[in-house]
Amino acid sequence: MIIDDEPIARRGVRRLLSGEPDIEIVGECSDGLEALESIPEKFPDVIFLDIQMPELGGFEVLEALEKRPVVIFVTAYDEFAMKAFSVHALDYLLKPLKPELLHLAVEKARAIIQYRQKQAFDKKLDGLLSFVASSKNYRERFVVKSTKRIVLVHANDVDWLEAYGDYVRLYVGEKKFLLRNKFKEIEQSLDPKKFARIHRSTIVQINRIVGLEPMTNGDYIVILSSGIKRSLSRSYSRGVLAQLEGKHLPL
């Protein structure tokens, strides 16, 4: 499958692949959202994935996938991306594509599949995505998948989040969404100036806090602008109160 927002780039990959034996192109996608719908449906062995796409980039596509094919990355010159690929020993192709380098990438992908090296490849890919997540700016949006559709939820719209087993629930007004991420990973990706952990299983957006109710045991109840009330544990209260300093809240 070829995933690139530039039609010329997709045609270029298709043309270069025409000379490769035993390859069937099962589809093309012009953006990341389309890719998230098509990959689970057709599940190709290999994807050619552009890193820089509007709305949803290649790294975000991979992060949102539950099961990933072998990936051949395609990118214009991107110093950060190239460093990330080098650190984790993953190949990439620079635009404009060179036939000999594309052929070499295809041969490596064949070897991964033929010799059942997918587990080792997935480990490298997980390392790459962790590296990217820790190096980039704080998360601005979430990619939420359901059986029927894919939704982009902006971080600024989230009222609060809670751990839900191996998942995380996002609460946005009266809506709630389920993320296939671990709670600790989500916490580390959020801007600490905007979000605060108030309990071992709860994170709230600071601007949504409108009041605090002190409890007899030293804990507080946090009141959100939506009317929701959540517990603020003593172990997190000092940090949260420091973040709220200067914000006049009813007690």
C-alpha positions as a printed Julia matrix, in Angstrom:
251×3 Matrix{Float64}:
   0.0     0.0     0.0
   1.27    3.48   -0.93
   0.44    6.31    1.51
   1.35    9.83    0.43
  -0.59   13.08    0.11
   1.17   13.95   -3.17
  -0.34   12.24   -6.27
   2.95   12.6    -8.17
   4.82   10.86   -5.36
   2.31    7.97   -5.32
   2.61    7.56   -9.07
   6.4     7.55   -8.74
   6.38    4.73   -6.2
   3.88    2.76   -8.28
   6.04    3.17  -11.41
   9.21    2.05   -9.61
   7.42   -0.93   -8.09
   6.23   -2.11  -11.5
   9.65   -3.62  -12.09
   9.63   -5.59   -8.83
   8.51   -9.26   -9.02
   5.8   -10.69   -6.77
   4.42   -7.32   -5.7
   0.73   -6.46   -5.84
  -0.34   -2.91   -4.96
  -3.53   -3.33   -2.95
  -4.3     0.36   -2.55
  -3.24    3.98   -2.31
  -4.1     6.52    0.4
  -3.85   10.28    0.09
  -3.81   11.07    3.82
  -3.32    9.54    7.25
  -7.0     9.17    8.11
  -7.65    7.22    4.94
  -4.64    5.04    5.78
  -6.02    4.24    9.24
  -9.21    2.97    7.63
  -7.56    1.07    4.77
  -4.65   -0.65    6.52
  -6.75   -2.76    8.95
  -9.19   -3.57    6.15
  -6.66   -4.75    3.54
  -3.68   -5.3     5.85
  -0.85   -5.22    3.31
   2.47   -6.92    4.03
   4.34   -3.67    3.36
   3.42    0.01    3.31
   5.28    2.91    1.72
   4.53    5.65    4.25
   5.14    9.37    3.86
   6.12   11.02    7.13
   4.95   14.56    6.4
   1.23   14.66    5.62
  -1.39   17.26    6.61
  -3.86   16.44    9.37
  -2.16   13.18   10.33
   1.53   12.43    9.75
   3.14    9.04    9.23
   4.33    8.64   12.82
   0.81    9.4    14.1
  -0.63    6.8    11.73
   1.71    4.14   13.12
   1.0     5.16   16.71
  -2.74    4.7    16.14
  -2.47    1.27   14.48
  -3.05   -1.76   16.66
  -1.2    -4.08   14.22
   1.42   -2.69   11.87
   2.75   -3.94    8.53
   6.4    -3.72    7.56
   7.06   -0.03    6.89
   9.24    1.61    4.26
   9.41    5.27    5.23
   9.35    7.95    2.55
  10.21   11.56    3.36
  11.49   14.84    2.01
  14.66   16.02    3.74
  13.89   15.95    7.47
  16.86   16.08    9.82
  14.89   14.93   12.86
  13.26   12.0    11.04
  16.57   10.85    9.58
  18.19   10.96   13.01
  15.3     8.92   14.42
  15.61    6.3    11.67
  19.38    6.07   12.16
  19.14    5.7    15.95
  16.75    2.78   15.58
  18.36    1.19   12.5
  15.31    1.62   10.27
  15.57    2.37    6.56
  14.0     5.34    4.82
  13.81    6.72    1.29
  14.39   10.37    0.49
  12.36   12.17   -2.15
  12.92   12.17   -5.08
  13.2     8.38   -4.92
  16.14    6.59   -6.48
  15.28    3.24   -8.14
  18.29    1.4    -6.72
  17.52    2.49   -3.14
  13.85    1.59   -3.49
  14.84   -1.84   -4.79
  17.15   -2.34   -1.8
  14.36   -1.32    0.61
  11.97   -3.8    -1.04
  14.58   -6.57   -0.75
  14.97   -5.87    2.97
  11.19   -5.91    3.43
  11.04   -9.25    1.61
  13.72  -10.65    3.92
  11.82   -9.52    7.04
   8.7   -11.35    5.84
  10.43  -14.39    4.34
  12.67  -15.09    7.32
  10.03  -14.18    9.9
  11.92  -11.23   11.33
   8.76   -9.2    11.92
   9.03   -9.38   15.72
  12.5    -7.8    15.64
  11.25   -5.17   13.17
   8.28   -4.35   15.44
  10.64   -3.89   18.38
  12.69   -1.36   16.38
   9.49    0.37   15.29
   8.24    0.63   18.89
  11.58    2.14   19.85
  11.32    4.65   17.03
   7.81    5.76   18.03
   8.86    6.12   21.68
  11.85    8.2    20.57
   9.64   10.42   18.43
   7.08   10.85   21.21
   9.75   11.85   23.76
  11.48   14.26   21.37
   8.6    16.19   19.86
   6.46   18.93   21.34
   3.64   18.05   23.7
   0.63   16.29   22.24
  -1.85   18.54   20.49
  -4.42   15.92   19.49
  -5.51   12.33   19.93
  -6.4     9.85   17.19
  -9.43    7.9    18.4
 -10.45    4.77   16.51
 -13.78    3.0    16.73
 -15.39    0.3    14.6
 -17.21    2.9    12.51
 -14.92    5.92   12.23
 -11.74    7.75   13.22
 -11.96   10.98   15.22
  -9.3    13.62   15.88
  -9.71   15.06   19.38
  -7.74   18.21   20.17
  -6.0    18.18   23.54
  -7.38   21.64   24.41
 -10.91   20.23   24.18
 -10.32   17.47   26.74
 -11.78   18.07   30.22
 -10.21   15.08   31.95
  -8.76   11.62   31.39
  -8.89    8.41   33.39
  -7.06    5.09   33.31
  -9.26    2.26   32.08
  -7.29   -0.98   32.32
  -4.76   -0.94   29.47
  -6.69    1.92   27.88
  -7.39    5.58   28.6
 -10.75    7.32   28.53
 -10.99   10.91   27.3
 -13.86   13.08   28.48
 -14.82   15.95   26.2
 -17.97   17.67   27.4
 -20.67   14.99   27.35
 -18.65   12.78   24.99
 -16.12   10.14   25.95
 -13.55    8.33   23.83
 -11.4     5.26   24.4
  -7.7     5.35   23.55
  -5.54    2.26   23.01
  -2.66    3.76   24.99
  -1.26    3.26   28.45
  -2.03    5.93   31.02
   1.63    6.68   31.81
   2.44    7.17   28.11
  -0.41    9.64   27.71
   0.6    11.53   30.86
   4.16   11.95   29.57
   2.9    13.31   26.24
   0.75   16.08   27.78
   1.89   19.63   28.5
   2.35   19.85   32.31
   1.42   23.54   32.15
  -2.02   22.56   30.88
  -2.7    19.16   32.49
  -2.24   17.88   36.03
  -2.46   14.43   37.53
  -4.74   14.58   40.56
  -5.04   10.87   41.32
  -3.23    7.68   40.31
  -5.91    7.17   37.63
  -7.02   10.73   36.82
  -5.61   13.69   34.87
  -7.51   16.95   34.44
  -7.03   20.02   32.28
  -6.06   22.77   34.69
  -8.21   25.42   33.0
 -11.27   23.24   33.59
 -10.85   23.4    37.4
 -13.32   25.88   38.92
 -13.24   24.9    42.58
 -11.78   22.71   45.34
 -13.63   21.17   48.29
 -11.36   20.26   51.24
 -11.97   16.87   52.87
 -11.38   15.98   56.53
  -8.56   13.56   55.65
  -6.49   16.23   53.87
  -7.66   15.33   50.39
  -9.67   17.62   48.12
 -12.51   17.22   45.69
 -11.76   18.9    42.37
 -14.75   20.56   40.71
 -14.57   20.91   36.91
 -16.44   23.45   34.8
 -18.65   20.62   33.51
 -19.82   19.94   37.08
 -17.83   16.71   37.34
 -16.16   16.12   40.7
 -12.98   14.04   41.07
 -10.71   13.25   44.02
  -7.4    15.06   44.49
  -5.08   12.75   46.44
  -2.7    14.19   49.03
   0.25   12.75   47.12
  -0.6    15.0    44.16
  -2.13   17.99   45.99
   1.08   19.99   46.5
   1.91   19.99   42.79
  -1.65   20.74   41.74
  -2.05   23.58   44.25
   1.22   25.08   43.03
  -0.07   24.96   39.45
  -3.3    26.64   40.55
  -1.54   29.4    42.5
  -2.9    32.77   41.48
  -6.13   31.22   40.23
  -8.84   32.28   42.7
 -10.89   29.16   43.36
 -13.81   28.76   45.77
 -12.93   26.56   48.74
